Amino acid sequence: MSVPEIWRYLVEWVRIPYEAYMHGIKRVIYTGRTRYQQVDIVETYSFGKCLFLDGKLQSSEYDEKVYHEALVHPAMMTHPSPRSVLVVGGGEGATIREVLRHPVERVVMVDLDGELVELCKKYMPEWSQGAFEDPRLELVISEGRKFMEECSEKFDVIILDLVDPTPNSPALKLYTRELYQLVRRRLRSGGVMVTQATSVRFSLNAFAAIRNTVAAVFPVARAYAAPVMSFLSLWGFVMGSLGRDPLEVSREELRRRIAGLRGELDYYDEEVHYHMFHLPKFIRRSMEAVKEVSTDEKPAYMPP
């Protein structure tokens, strides 16, 4: 599709109305609305093919593997033998792609926007790489919290690949103590959960509050981060475990299990596993000052 004048640049607001990033658009692949959100799939000059939802960059060809490998593999490796996995969100299919590298028996993916899933299958097949056709996958189009409230099944690992908790967003209640209590009930003994946890650069307070909230529910809670340059930030994640601490998994076990995965990883290995959990001193100090726990009544959010 040729690029109309209005599409030569896509402006992504980082902090309204103070800061924005201007993406140069090389090619418009798709633009339109689903029932829930504006969807733009474009090719940019700096980050290649990208998915934007409501004007916010969600995933880029340049470094989606950094984000998705960082989200998935630390949790999968912390559980000693994951066989069943629940993924909430992740419409592009890259999260399930990484999960399905492991010798799992069953993966349930729950996403609210079925139209988005179909658009990603059509226009972004590089992300899923056939994962939607894997017989181990069950795709459910539903709201994630509602699914967990009504589901009786339990899982070894639960991965929350969600949109950011911004003001007035329905995603706000997917980062609260009540939600994580629900996640805990859906985990088997020794289970592990992980959530994306916003920008360490632009929403450190929200990142710290999500860490505090997971720690209020799980006996083991670890915050970590990975450099996702297309997000203009070190990006945060938080893991909660009913069993092992991710820092207690041996290098020998990590090397052995990584060697047994299907395909080759680009970002994650045994060295990166430990590195991600060691945040810089100034970030740790700032996080220690945040005491907030996110609740349904008073949810933490990423500043607009």
C-alpha positions in Angstrom: 0.0 0.0 0.0 1.4 3.4 -0.9 2.0 5.8 1.9 -0.4 8.8 1.9 0.8 12.2 3.1 -0.9 11.8 6.5 0.9 8.4 7.0 4.5 9.6 6.4 4.9 9.7 10.1 3.1 8.1 13.0 3.4 10.0 16.2 3.4 7.8 19.4 2.9 9.8 22.6 5.2 8.7 25.4 4.0 11.3 27.9 1.0 13.4 26.9 1.4 16.3 26.2 5.2 16.5 26.8 7.0 13.9 24.8 6.4 11.8 21.7 8.3 9.6 19.2 7.8 10.1 15.5 7.9 6.9 13.5 8.8 7.3 9.8 6.4 5.1 7.9 7.8 3.2 4.9 4.6 1.2 4.1 1.1 0.9 5.4 0.1 -2.8 5.5 -3.3 -2.5 7.3 -5.2 0.1 9.1 -8.7 -0.3 10.6 -10.8 -0.8 13.7 -11.9 -4.0 15.5 -14.7 -4.0 18.0 -12.2 -3.0 20.7 -9.4 -0.9 19.3 -7.7 0.9 16.4 -5.2 -1.5 14.7 -2.4 -0.2 12.5 0.2 -2.6 11.0 2.9 -0.6 9.2 6.5 -0.9 8.1 8.7 1.7 9.8 12.2 2.7 8.8 13.8 2.0 12.2 11.9 -1.0 13.5 10.6 -2.8 10.4 7.1 -4.2 10.5 5.2 -3.0 13.6 1.8 -3.5 15.3 0.2 -0.4 16.8 -2.9 -0.5 19.0 -4.7 2.7 19.7 -1.5 4.6 18.6 0.8 2.7 20.9 3.5 0.4 19.5 2.9 -3.2 20.7 5.4 -5.2 18.8 8.2 -4.7 16.3 10.0 -6.9 13.8 13.3 -5.4 15.1 13.1 -6.7 18.7 9.9 -8.6 19.4 12.1 -11.7 20.1 13.7 -9.8 23.0 10.3 -9.1 24.5 8.7 -12.5 24.0 11.7 -14.6 24.9 12.2 -12.5 28.1 8.5 -12.8 29.0 8.2 -16.6 28.4 11.4 -18.5 29.1 12.4 -17.4 32.6 9.0 -18.6 33.9 9.1 -21.8 31.9 12.6 -22.6 33.1 11.7 -21.7 36.7 9.1 -24.5 36.7 10.9 -27.8 36.7 8.6 -29.5 34.2 5.8 -27.4 32.7 3.2 -29.4 30.8 0.2 -27.1 30.7 0.3 -23.4 30.1 -2.3 -20.6 30.1 -1.5 -17.5 28.0 -3.7 -14.4 28.5 -3.3 -11.9 25.7 -0.6 -12.1 23.1 -2.7 -11.7 20.0 0.2 -11.7 17.6 1.0 -15.3 18.4 4.6 -14.8 19.4 4.1 -15.6 23.1 2.6 -19.0 22.2 5.3 -19.5 19.6 7.9 -19.3 22.4 5.8 -21.5 24.8 5.5 -24.2 22.1 9.3 -24.5 21.8 9.0 -26.4 25.1 7.8 -30.0 25.5 4.4 -28.9 26.7 1.3 -31.0 26.3 -1.4 -28.3 26.4 -1.5 -24.5 25.8 -4.6 -22.4 26.2 -4.5 -18.9 24.8 -7.2 -16.4 25.8 -7.5 -13.2 23.9 -10.4 -10.7 24.0 -10.1 -9.5 20.4 -10.6 -12.3 17.9 -10.5 -9.9 15.0 -7.0 -8.8 16.0 -5.9 -12.4 16.2 -7.1 -12.9 12.6 -5.4 -9.8 11.4 -2.1 -10.9 13.0 -2.4 -14.3 11.4 -2.9 -12.6 8.0 -0.5 -9.7 8.1 2.1 -10.8 10.7 2.7 -14.5 10.2 6.4 -14.1 11.1 5.4 -13.6 14.7 3.4 -16.8 15.2 5.4 -19.0 12.8 2.6 -21.6 12.6 1.9 -21.7 16.3 -1.9 -21.2 15.8 -1.9 -24.5 13.9 -0.1 -26.5 16.6 -2.4 -29.3 17.8 -1.4 -28.6 21.4 -3.0 -25.1 21.3 -6.6 -24.2 22.2 -7.5 -20.6 21.3 -10.3 -19.1 23.4 -11.8 -15.7 22.5 -12.8 -14.3 25.8 -11.9 -11.7 28.4 -9.0 -13.1 30.4 -10.3 -12.4 33.9 -13.7 -13.8 33.1 -12.1 -16.9 31.7 -10.1 -17.5 34.9 -13.2 -16.9 37.1 -15.2 -19.5 35.2 -12.4 -22.0 34.4 -11.9 -25.0 36.7 -8.7 -26.2 35.0 -5.3 -25.6 36.7 -2.0 -24.9 34.9 1.7 -25.2 35.6 2.5 -21.8 34.2 0.4 -18.7 33.5 1.7 -16.0 31.3 0.0 -12.5 31.2 0.9 -10.8 27.9 -1.4 -7.8 28.4 -1.7 -4.3 27.1 -0.5 -1.6 29.5 -2.6 -0.5 32.5 -3.4 3.0 31.4 -6.0 5.3 32.9 -9.6 4.3 32.1 -8.4 1.1 30.4 -10.2 -2.2 31.1 -6.7 -3.6 31.5 -6.3 -1.8 34.9 -8.0 -4.7 36.7 -5.6 -7.2 35.1 -2.7 -6.0 37.3 -4.4 -6.0 40.8 -4.1 -8.1 43.9 -7.5 -9.6 43.2 -6.4 -10.7 39.7 -3.2 -12.3 41.0 -5.2 -14.1 43.7 -7.3 -15.6 40.9 -4.2 -16.5 39.0 -2.8 -18.3 42.1 -6.0 -20.4 42.3 -5.6 -21.4 38.7 -2.0 -22.7 39.3 -1.0 -26.2 40.3 1.3 -26.8 43.3 4.7 -25.3 42.4 3.2 -23.2 39.6 4.7 -20.1 38.2 3.1 -16.9 36.7 4.7 -14.0 34.9 3.3 -10.7 33.7 4.6 -7.9 31.5 5.0 -5.0 33.9 5.3 -1.7 31.9 8.2 0.6 31.2 11.0 0.9 33.7 11.9 4.3 32.3 8.5 5.9 31.9 6.4 4.2 34.6 8.8 3.0 37.3 6.1 3.5 40.0 3.7 1.2 38.2 6.5 -1.4 37.7 7.3 -1.3 41.4 3.6 -1.4 42.4 3.1 -4.5 40.2 6.1 -6.1 41.9 4.6 -5.3 45.3 1.3 -6.7 44.3 2.7 -10.0 43.0 4.7 -10.2 46.3 1.5 -9.7 48.3 0.1 -12.9 46.7 3.0 -15.2 45.9 5.7 -16.5 48.3 8.4 -15.8 45.6 8.2 -12.6 43.6 11.0 -11.4 41.3 11.1 -8.2 39.1 13.3 -8.2 36.1 13.8 -6.3 32.8 15.0 -6.5 29.2 16.0 -3.8 26.8 13.2 -3.4 24.2 14.5 -0.5 22.1 11.3 -0.2 20.1 9.5 0.6 23.3 12.2 3.3 24.0 12.9 1.7 27.4 14.2 -1.0 29.6 11.0 -3.1 29.9 9.7 -4.6 33.1 8.4 -8.1 34.0 7.3 -9.6 37.3 7.3 -13.3 38.1 5.4 -15.0 41.0 6.2 -18.6 42.0 4.6 -21.1 44.3 7.8 -23.2 44.0 11.3 -22.4 42.9 13.0 -19.0 42.9 14.2 -18.3 39.3 17.6 -17.4 40.8 18.0 -20.9 42.2 17.8 -22.6 38.9 21.3 -23.9 38.1 23.2 -22.9 34.9 23.6 -26.5 34.1 19.9 -27.1 34.1 19.3 -24.0 32.1 21.9 -25.0 29.4 20.4 -28.5 29.2 16.8 -27.4 28.9 17.6 -24.6 26.4 19.5 -27.1 24.2 16.3 -29.2 24.1 14.1 -26.4 22.9 12.7 -26.4 19.3 14.6 -23.9 17.2 17.3 -21.4 18.3 16.7 -18.5 20.6 18.0 -15.0 19.7 18.1 -13.3 23.1 17.6 -15.6 26.1 20.3 -18.0 27.4 21.6 -19.0 30.8 23.7 -15.8 31.2 20.8 -13.5 30.3 18.5 -15.4 32.7 20.5 -14.2 35.7 21.4 -10.9 34.3 17.8 -9.8 33.8 17.0 -10.2 37.5 19.9 -7.9 38.6 18.5 -4.4 38.2 20.7 -1.3 38.4 21.1 0.2 41.9 19.3 3.5 41.1 16.3 1.5 39.9 16.3 -0.7 42.9 16.5 2.3 45.2 13.6 4.0 43.5 11.5 0.9 43.6 12.1 0.5 47.3 10.4 3.8 47.9 7.2 2.6 46.3 4.9 0.9 48.9 1.7 0.8 46.8 -0.2 -2.5 46.2 -2.6 -2.4 43.2 -6.2 -3.3 44.0 -9.4 -3.4 42.1 -10.5 -0.3 44.1 -7.3 1.6 43.6 -5.4 0.1 40.6 -1.9 1.1 39.7 -1.5 2.6 36.2 1.0 3.7 33.7 1.0 7.5 33.2 -0.6 8.7 30.0 
